[in-house]
Amino acid sequence: MTRPLNTWLVSATLAFLVALLFALSVYLGRGGELLADKFRTMSEIDRDLAWLVLTEVRLPRAVLGLLVGATLGLTGAGLQGLLRNPLAEPGLIGASGGAALGAVLVFYFGAAVGSVMFVPIGGILGALAALATLYLLAGRNPSIVTIILAGVAISAFTGALTSLALNLSPSPYAALEIVFWMLGSLTDRSMAQVWFVIPFMCAGWLLVASTARALDALSLGEDTAATLGFSRRSVTLRAIAGTGLAVGAAVSVTGVIGFVGLVVPHLMRSLVGPRPASLLLPSALAGAALVLAADLLVRIPVNGPEPKLGVVTALIGAPFFLWLILKTRKEAQ
């Protein structure tokens, strides 16, 4: 077994990679074309137009890639530490399904035509409703198994309602819009949407980060954690609420981007070791790097429609997920 690397060294390296990918996300166009010269030419003709394109077209995409990736990586590491299950991921508690359903209902009833802000608002309300339902189903002091079962039930129910909305969609154009949104993408988002979801994401990050020491204690067993002064109920509520807020906000504005929260913590665990607290920051940075890199990949085709980001992350994550299942089964034998 290799010795884990220093957490801060890994985090610093990942931060540099994220900064590089962020710059590329802003200045790289379709087919890998660098846009720096075009921005310079546009600025010489009309400085205001160049600034508008930069801040309302290019920058929101890069910022959302960073925020959403960090959210999925951080919450994935937090949930795996809380549930002590390497197959845990942010969608497990139903927040992703609730946010997707809330946004889909906005499309279904035609409210998205009124304002681009209605979609993230619907997604946030859907995520909060899913969290409230999880709390009601699991009870005041839920066990880990109860949380998982309640989350699976909520995910299945919201998925069924989303499919029903597609089935009863008033027009094929509305159904197509819903499907495209659910595939996950960072394109055509505005800074207004970014500013709207940032407070929810930051609140979620702080809640998950506040459980770091408690997650280390829980990895030694619930009795040991209790003797060290950590309440399992408090830790569970903070981790679940933080994950729901942050992931719900992410899904509400980008659609469903899967597998990042599952894949990233495993990659980081091989570098910094299994201690949950040491995984949180590297996983957040690696998640941001993965989403930004995947968003650069979707720009490679010069002609035709741009592949959806959620499709690319699924193509990356699904084989890893299958390998992880086979590895877990082999270790259990």
Contacts in CASP RR format, 6 or more apart in sequence:
PFRMAT RR
TARGET T0000
AUTHOR 0000-0000-0000
METHOD contacts of the structure
MODEL  1
MTRPLNTWLVSATLAFLVALLFALSVYLGRGGELLADKFRTMSEIDRDLA
WLVLTEVRLPRAVLGLLVGATLGLTGAGLQGLLRNPLAEPGLIGASGGAA
LGAVLVFYFGAAVGSVMFVPIGGILGALAALATLYLLAGRNPSIVTIILA
GVAISAFTGALTSLALNLSPSPYAALEIVFWMLGSLTDRSMAQVWFVIPF
MCAGWLLVASTARALDALSLGEDTAATLGFSRRSVTLRAIAGTGLAVGAA
VSVTGVIGFVGLVVPHLMRSLVGPRPASLLLPSALAGAALVLAADLLVRI
PVNGPEPKLGVVTALIGAPFFLWLILKTRKEAQ
2 270 0 8 1.000
4 271 0 8 1.000
4 272 0 8 1.000
4 273 0 8 1.000
4 278 0 8 1.000
5 271 0 8 1.000
5 272 0 8 1.000
6 272 0 8 1.000
7 272 0 8 1.000
7 278 0 8 1.000
7 281 0 8 1.000
7 282 0 8 1.000
10 268 0 8 1.000
10 271 0 8 1.000
10 272 0 8 1.000
10 282 0 8 1.000
11 281 0 8 1.000
11 282 0 8 1.000
11 285 0 8 1.000
14 282 0 8 1.000
14 285 0 8 1.000
14 286 0 8 1.000
14 289 0 8 1.000
15 285 0 8 1.000
17 285 0 8 1.000
17 289 0 8 1.000
18 66 0 8 1.000
18 285 0 8 1.000
18 288 0 8 1.000
18 289 0 8 1.000
18 292 0 8 1.000
21 288 0 8 1.000
21 289 0 8 1.000
21 292 0 8 1.000
21 293 0 8 1.000
21 296 0 8 1.000
22 62 0 8 1.000
22 66 0 8 1.000
22 292 0 8 1.000
24 292 0 8 1.000
24 296 0 8 1.000
25 58 0 8 1.000
25 61 0 8 1.000
25 62 0 8 1.000
25 65 0 8 1.000
25 292 0 8 1.000
25 295 0 8 1.000
25 296 0 8 1.000
26 54 0 8 1.000
26 58 0 8 1.000
26 59 0 8 1.000
26 62 0 8 1.000
27 34 0 8 1.000
27 35 0 8 1.000
27 36 0 8 1.000
27 39 0 8 1.000
27 58 0 8 1.000
28 34 0 8 1.000
28 35 0 8 1.000
28 296 0 8 1.000
28 299 0 8 1.000
29 35 0 8 1.000
29 299 0 8 1.000
30 299 0 8 1.000
30 301 0 8 1.000
30 302 0 8 1.000
30 306 0 8 1.000
31 299 0 8 1.000
31 300 0 8 1.000
31 301 0 8 1.000
31 302 0 8 1.000
32 299 0 8 1.000
32 300 0 8 1.000
35 58 0 8 1.000
39 50 0 8 1.000
39 53 0 8 1.000
39 54 0 8 1.000
42 49 0 8 1.000
42 50 0 8 1.000
42 53 0 8 1.000
43 50 0 8 1.000
43 51 0 8 1.000
55 191 0 8 1.000
56 190 0 8 1.000
56 191 0 8 1.000
59 191 0 8 1.000
60 186 0 8 1.000
60 189 0 8 1.000
60 190 0 8 1.000
60 191 0 8 1.000
60 193 0 8 1.000
60 194 0 8 1.000
61 186 0 8 1.000
61 187 0 8 1.000
61 189 0 8 1.000
61 295 0 8 1.000
62 292 0 8 1.000
63 191 0 8 1.000
63 194 0 8 1.000
64 186 0 8 1.000
64 189 0 8 1.000
64 193 0 8 1.000
64 194 0 8 1.000
64 253 0 8 1.000
64 254 0 8 1.000
65 186 0 8 1.000
65 254 0 8 1.000
65 288 0 8 1.000
65 291 0 8 1.000
65 292 0 8 1.000
65 295 0 8 1.000
66 288 0 8 1.000
66 291 0 8 1.000
66 292 0 8 1.000
67 194 0 8 1.000
67 197 0 8 1.000
67 198 0 8 1.000
67 201 0 8 1.000
67 250 0 8 1.000
67 288 0 8 1.000
68 186 0 8 1.000
68 250 0 8 1.000
68 254 0 8 1.000
68 257 0 8 1.000
68 291 0 8 1.000
69 250 0 8 1.000
69 257 0 8 1.000
69 260 0 8 1.000
69 284 0 8 1.000
69 287 0 8 1.000
69 288 0 8 1.000
69 290 0 8 1.000
69 291 0 8 1.000
69 292 0 8 1.000
70 205 0 8 1.000
70 284 0 8 1.000
70 285 0 8 1.000
70 287 0 8 1.000
70 288 0 8 1.000
71 90 0 8 1.000
71 201 0 8 1.000
71 205 0 8 1.000
71 246 0 8 1.000
71 247 0 8 1.000
71 249 0 8 1.000
71 250 0 8 1.000
71 284 0 8 1.000
72 90 0 8 1.000
72 247 0 8 1.000
72 250 0 8 1.000
72 257 0 8 1.000
72 258 0 8 1.000
72 260 0 8 1.000
72 261 0 8 1.000
72 264 0 8 1.000
72 287 0 8 1.000
72 291 0 8 1.000
73 260 0 8 1.000
73 261 0 8 1.000
73 264 0 8 1.000
73 265 0 8 1.000
73 283 0 8 1.000
73 284 0 8 1.000
73 286 0 8 1.000
73 287 0 8 1.000
74 205 0 8 1.000
74 208 0 8 1.000
74 209 0 8 1.000
74 246 0 8 1.000
74 280 0 8 1.000
74 283 0 8 1.000
74 284 0 8 1.000
75 90 0 8 1.000
75 204 0 8 1.000
75 208 0 8 1.000
75 242 0 8 1.000
75 243 0 8 1.000
75 244 0 8 1.000
75 246 0 8 1.000
75 247 0 8 1.000
75 261 0 8 1.000
76 88 0 8 1.000
76 89 0 8 1.000
76 90 0 8 1.000
76 243 0 8 1.000
76 261 0 8 1.000
76 262 0 8 1.000
76 264 0 8 1.000
76 265 0 8 1.000
76 283 0 8 1.000
77 261 0 8 1.000
77 264 0 8 1.000
77 265 0 8 1.000
77 268 0 8 1.000
77 276 0 8 1.000
77 279 0 8 1.000
77 280 0 8 1.000
77 283 0 8 1.000
77 284 0 8 1.000
78 208 0 8 1.000
78 211 0 8 1.000
78 215 0 8 1.000
78 239 0 8 1.000
78 243 0 8 1.000
78 265 0 8 1.000
78 276 0 8 1.000
78 279 0 8 1.000
78 280 0 8 1.000
78 283 0 8 1.000
79 88 0 8 1.000
79 89 0 8 1.000
79 90 0 8 1.000
79 92 0 8 1.000
79 93 0 8 1.000
79 239 0 8 1.000
79 243 0 8 1.000
80 86 0 8 1.000
80 88 0 8 1.000
80 89 0 8 1.000
80 265 0 8 1.000
80 276 0 8 1.000
80 279 0 8 1.000
81 88 0 8 1.000
81 215 0 8 1.000
81 218 0 8 1.000
81 219 0 8 1.000
81 276 0 8 1.000
81 279 0 8 1.000
82 88 0 8 1.000
82 144 0 8 1.000
82 211 0 8 1.000
82 215 0 8 1.000
82 218 0 8 1.000
82 235 0 8 1.000
82 236 0 8 1.000
82 239 0 8 1.000
82 240 0 8 1.000
83 92 0 8 1.000
83 144 0 8 1.000
83 147 0 8 1.000
83 148 0 8 1.000
84 144 0 8 1.000
84 218 0 8 1.000
84 219 0 8 1.000
85 148 0 8 1.000
86 266 0 8 1.000
86 324 0 8 1.000
86 328 0 8 1.000
87 262 0 8 1.000
87 324 0 8 1.000
87 325 0 8 1.000
87 328 0 8 1.000
88 262 0 8 1.000
89 258 0 8 1.000
89 259 0 8 1.000
89 261 0 8 1.000
89 262 0 8 1.000
90 96 0 8 1.000
90 243 0 8 1.000
90 244 0 8 1.000
90 247 0 8 1.000
90 261 0 8 1.000
91 97 0 8 1.000
91 155 0 8 1.000
91 247 0 8 1.000
92 148 0 8 1.000
92 151 0 8 1.000
92 152 0 8 1.000
92 155 0 8 1.000
93 130 0 8 1.000
93 131 0 8 1.000
93 134 0 8 1.000
93 147 0 8 1.000
93 151 0 8 1.000
93 154 0 8 1.000
93 240 0 8 1.000
93 243 0 8 1.000
93 244 0 8 1.000
94 130 0 8 1.000
94 134 0 8 1.000
94 151 0 8 1.000
94 154 0 8 1.000
94 155 0 8 1.000
94 158 0 8 1.000
95 127 0 8 1.000
95 130 0 8 1.000
95 131 0 8 1.000
95 243 0 8 1.000
95 244 0 8 1.000
95 245 0 8 1.000
95 247 0 8 1.000
95 248 0 8 1.000
95 251 0 8 1.000
96 127 0 8 1.000
96 155 0 8 1.000
96 247 0 8 1.000
96 248 0 8 1.000
96 251 0 8 1.000
96 256 0 8 1.000
97 130 0 8 1.000
97 154 0 8 1.000
97 155 0 8 1.000
97 158 0 8 1.000
97 159 0 8 1.000
97 162 0 8 1.000
97 251 0 8 1.000
97 256 0 8 1.000
98 123 0 8 1.000
98 126 0 8 1.000
98 127 0 8 1.000
98 129 0 8 1.000
98 130 0 8 1.000
98 154 0 8 1.000
98 158 0 8 1.000
98 248 0 8 1.000
98 251 0 8 1.000
99 122 0 8 1.000
99 123 0 8 1.000
99 124 0 8 1.000
99 126 0 8 1.000
99 127 0 8 1.000
99 130 0 8 1.000
99 247 0 8 1.000
99 248 0 8 1.000
99 249 0 8 1.000
99 250 0 8 1.000
99 251 0 8 1.000
99 252 0 8 1.000
99 255 0 8 1.000
100 123 0 8 1.000
100 158 0 8 1.000
100 159 0 8 1.000
100 162 0 8 1.000
100 182 0 8 1.000
100 251 0 8 1.000
100 255 0 8 1.000
100 256 0 8 1.000
101 123 0 8 1.000
101 126 0 8 1.000
101 158 0 8 1.000
101 159 0 8 1.000
101 161 0 8 1.000
101 162 0 8 1.000
101 165 0 8 1.000
102 122 0 8 1.000
102 123 0 8 1.000
102 125 0 8 1.000
102 126 0 8 1.000
102 129 0 8 1.000
102 252 0 8 1.000
103 119 0 8 1.000
103 120 0 8 1.000
103 122 0 8 1.000
103 123 0 8 1.000
103 181 0 8 1.000
103 251 0 8 1.000
103 252 0 8 1.000
103 255 0 8 1.000
104 162 0 8 1.000
104 165 0 8 1.000
104 166 0 8 1.000
104 178 0 8 1.000
104 181 0 8 1.000
104 182 0 8 1.000
105 122 0 8 1.000
105 165 0 8 1.000
106 112 0 8 1.000
106 118 0 8 1.000
106 119 0 8 1.000
106 121 0 8 1.000
106 122 0 8 1.000
106 123 0 8 1.000
107 119 0 8 1.000
107 174 0 8 1.000
107 177 0 8 1.000
107 178 0 8 1.000
107 181 0 8 1.000
108 165 0 8 1.000
108 168 0 8 1.000
108 169 0 8 1.000
108 170 0 8 1.000
108 174 0 8 1.000
108 178 0 8 1.000
110 174 0 8 1.000
111 118 0 8 1.000
112 118 0 8 1.000
112 119 0 8 1.000
112 177 0 8 1.000
116 190 0 8 1.000
116 192 0 8 1.000
116 193 0 8 1.000
117 192 0 8 1.000
117 193 0 8 1.000
117 196 0 8 1.000
119 181 0 8 1.000
119 252 0 8 1.000
119 253 0 8 1.000
120 193 0 8 1.000
120 196 0 8 1.000
120 197 0 8 1.000
120 249 0 8 1.000
120 252 0 8 1.000
120 253 0 8 1.000
121 196 0 8 1.000
121 252 0 8 1.000
122 252 0 8 1.000
123 248 0 8 1.000
123 251 0 8 1.000
123 252 0 8 1.000
124 197 0 8 1.000
124 200 0 8 1.000
124 248 0 8 1.000
124 249 0 8 1.000
124 252 0 8 1.000
126 248 0 8 1.000
126 252 0 8 1.000
127 244 0 8 1.000
127 245 0 8 1.000
127 247 0 8 1.000
127 248 0 8 1.000
127 249 0 8 1.000
127 251 0 8 1.000
127 252 0 8 1.000
128 245 0 8 1.000
130 154 0 8 1.000
130 158 0 8 1.000
130 244 0 8 1.000
131 240 0 8 1.000
131 241 0 8 1.000
131 244 0 8 1.000
131 245 0 8 1.000
133 150 0 8 1.000
133 154 0 8 1.000
134 147 0 8 1.000
134 150 0 8 1.000
134 151 0 8 1.000
134 154 0 8 1.000
134 240 0 8 1.000
137 146 0 8 1.000
137 150 0 8 1.000
137 151 0 8 1.000
137 153 0 8 1.000
137 154 0 8 1.000
138 146 0 8 1.000
138 147 0 8 1.000
138 150 0 8 1.000
139 146 0 8 1.000
140 233 0 8 1.000
141 233 0 8 1.000
142 150 0 8 1.000
142 236 0 8 1.000
147 236 0 8 1.000
147 240 0 8 1.000
162 182 0 8 1.000
165 178 0 8 1.000
166 175 0 8 1.000
166 178 0 8 1.000
166 179 0 8 1.000
169 175 0 8 1.000
169 178 0 8 1.000
180 308 0 8 1.000
181 255 0 8 1.000
182 255 0 8 1.000
182 256 0 8 1.000
183 255 0 8 1.000
183 256 0 8 1.000
183 308 0 8 1.000
183 309 0 8 1.000
183 310 0 8 1.000
183 311 0 8 1.000
184 254 0 8 1.000
184 255 0 8 1.000
184 256 0 8 1.000
184 257 0 8 1.000
184 308 0 8 1.000
184 309 0 8 1.000
184 310 0 8 1.000
184 311 0 8 1.000
185 254 0 8 1.000
185 255 0 8 1.000
185 308 0 8 1.000
185 309 0 8 1.000
185 310 0 8 1.000
186 254 0 8 1.000
186 295 0 8 1.000
186 309 0 8 1.000
187 306 0 8 1.000
189 253 0 8 1.000
189 254 0 8 1.000
193 253 0 8 1.000
194 253 0 8 1.000
196 253 0 8 1.000
197 249 0 8 1.000
197 250 0 8 1.000
197 252 0 8 1.000
197 253 0 8 1.000
200 245 0 8 1.000
200 246 0 8 1.000
200 248 0 8 1.000
200 249 0 8 1.000
201 245 0 8 1.000
201 246 0 8 1.000
201 249 0 8 1.000
201 250 0 8 1.000
203 242 0 8 1.000
203 245 0 8 1.000
203 246 0 8 1.000
204 241 0 8 1.000
204 242 0 8 1.000
204 243 0 8 1.000
204 244 0 8 1.000
204 245 0 8 1.000
204 246 0 8 1.000
205 242 0 8 1.000
205 246 0 8 1.000
205 284 0 8 1.000
207 238 0 8 1.000
207 239 0 8 1.000
207 241 0 8 1.000
207 242 0 8 1.000
207 245 0 8 1.000
208 238 0 8 1.000
208 239 0 8 1.000
208 242 0 8 1.000
208 243 0 8 1.000
208 246 0 8 1.000
208 280 0 8 1.000
209 280 0 8 1.000
210 238 0 8 1.000
211 235 0 8 1.000
211 238 0 8 1.000
211 239 0 8 1.000
212 276 0 8 1.000
212 277 0 8 1.000
212 280 0 8 1.000
213 230 0 8 1.000
213 277 0 8 1.000
214 225 0 8 1.000
214 230 0 8 1.000
214 234 0 8 1.000
214 235 0 8 1.000
215 235 0 8 1.000
215 239 0 8 1.000
215 276 0 8 1.000
215 277 0 8 1.000
216 275 0 8 1.000
216 276 0 8 1.000
216 277 0 8 1.000
217 224 0 8 1.000
217 225 0 8 1.000
217 228 0 8 1.000
217 229 0 8 1.000
217 230 0 8 1.000
218 225 0 8 1.000
218 230 0 8 1.000
218 232 0 8 1.000
218 235 0 8 1.000
218 276 0 8 1.000
219 274 0 8 1.000
219 275 0 8 1.000
219 276 0 8 1.000
222 232 0 8 1.000
225 232 0 8 1.000
225 235 0 8 1.000
226 232 0 8 1.000
250 257 0 8 1.000
251 257 0 8 1.000
254 309 0 8 1.000
255 310 0 8 1.000
256 310 0 8 1.000
257 291 0 8 1.000
257 309 0 8 1.000
257 310 0 8 1.000
257 313 0 8 1.000
258 310 0 8 1.000
258 313 0 8 1.000
258 314 0 8 1.000
258 317 0 8 1.000
259 313 0 8 1.000
259 314 0 8 1.000
259 316 0 8 1.000
259 317 0 8 1.000
259 318 0 8 1.000
259 320 0 8 1.000
259 321 0 8 1.000
260 287 0 8 1.000
260 290 0 8 1.000
260 291 0 8 1.000
260 313 0 8 1.000
261 283 0 8 1.000
261 287 0 8 1.000
262 317 0 8 1.000
262 320 0 8 1.000
262 321 0 8 1.000
262 324 0 8 1.000
263 290 0 8 1.000
263 316 0 8 1.000
263 317 0 8 1.000
263 320 0 8 1.000
263 321 0 8 1.000
264 283 0 8 1.000
264 286 0 8 1.000
264 287 0 8 1.000
264 290 0 8 1.000
265 279 0 8 1.000
265 283 0 8 1.000
266 320 0 8 1.000
266 324 0 8 1.000
267 286 0 8 1.000
268 279 0 8 1.000
268 282 0 8 1.000
268 283 0 8 1.000
268 286 0 8 1.000
269 279 0 8 1.000
271 282 0 8 1.000
272 278 0 8 1.000
272 279 0 8 1.000
272 282 0 8 1.000
273 279 0 8 1.000
290 313 0 8 1.000
290 316 0 8 1.000
291 309 0 8 1.000
291 313 0 8 1.000
294 309 0 8 1.000
294 310 0 8 1.000
294 312 0 8 1.000
294 313 0 8 1.000
294 316 0 8 1.000
295 309 0 8 1.000
297 307 0 8 1.000
297 312 0 8 1.000
298 306 0 8 1.000
298 307 0 8 1.000
298 308 0 8 1.000
298 309 0 8 1.000
298 312 0 8 1.000
299 306 0 8 1.000
301 307 0 8 1.000
END
